[in-house]
Amino acid sequence: MKLRLALAALAGARPEILKKAPGDLTKHAVMGGVLLSTASLAGVAAFFALSSTLELPWWIALPSALAWFVIVLNLDRLLVVTLNAASGWRAFAVAVPRMAMAVVIGAVVATPLVLRIFQPEINAELENMRFEAAAQVQVKVKDAYRQVDDLEKQERGLRDAIEGRNGAAVSADPDVKTAQATYDKAQETYLQADREAQCELDGTCGTKRPGEGDSYRAKRAAADRALEARDDAKRKLDAKVDEVTTRTRNGSSAAAEEAKKKIGAVQTDLVNAQERKRKAEKQALDAQELNKGLLARLEALDRITDGHPSATTARLALTALFFLIEVLPVLTKLLMMFGKPTLYDSLLTRIDSDDDHRDQVRSEARRQAAENEADASVLLAKQKSDAQVRTAQATIDELVDQQSRIAMDAVRTWAEVAKLRADEQLDEWYRNHVGPHVRPGRQPAPAASVTLPAFTPSMPGPSDVTMPLPVYPPANGSSPVSHNSQP
């Protein structure tokens, strides 16, 4: 049970939903097994490719194959899991790029396996290819030798003309002819011995076994002796030519000037020909160790199947088999999505819809709570501001009322004091100007009355009454502020 749950989870199924739909457990477990199978096949293919094609040791190829197994497993699981979100014909459109990726992975995995199955035939074909390459290189070597010999003869003739040696007269001398024949024979002997040694080295003649064996070393020693004999004959020929040239030199300046013009180009061609000869000899040695990499094996496989219907059929069948195994997970998942929805699919859709609905409700509740909190904050601030305004207005009204009463009291008091002062001043004036008689309509003043100072009736100004203003409580919680002013 636990193994099936693990395989189902590998295929992208959710264990908590499978517990409610146990009938779908087997289907998803089989899908997980398919994923493991395709990834294992990819790992085996990578191991064969690294160990056979690249010839890496197993302790390097095995970890690399395991890493490739994990990569393919993750890719296949990604392709399968991401198809869960689509259904019907929409799933087909979604599956097209995933199927394309599965096709690429299948082609990469199938190639090393096919090469491994055809490995004996491929190795035999690689040997044939090696011998063909060696034969082609041998032709290039012979052409390079012939070009070098021809250019050496041209250079030698031009040098003779520059140094004033008459080639025709010198070559007609009997001693020169004898020395030339000896040299030609020694040269031919050396060339023949060198070709036999090179042929023995290539494995195209003699023992037919390439490499530096006893036969090659013997033939090379014979070639070296022939070379020494040729060089000795060459020295004798040159000495004889010099001797005859000394006798027959006619100082042909025209021929010398013409030879000077040509010898530079001939020497350049000779250097190039010698370089081509060296490269051809190196290619002849490299042909013994023909490349056995992936491209060479693919070419050998093409040559094996070319013109052989049975081999072509077997190759195509094996390639198609491994290819279909690799694309099987995505193809199976795609076919399952066109069927009738199972209990697992219905539960998955309903649970996801419920989760989405709950998330929307929670989001809406959070948004509404935030709006309510903002409205409450605004209302509280407004109420606080209104209360402060009402308190201030009541305080001002009370202040105005108290100031009015105080002003009226001040006016009445002033009126009484002014009337008293005015009567006293009038009585005094009357006594001073009319006589010590009581002014008509007024009682006589007592004898011991107190004389009041002069008084000029005037209305009290705003600065004559000082009135305290109320103390307002601060709105921000700081110390109270007292406002005192004079009306």
Order of alpha helices (4+ residues) and beta strands (2+ residues): alpha-alpha-alpha-alpha-alpha-alpha-alpha-alpha-alpha-alpha-alpha-alpha-alpha-beta-beta
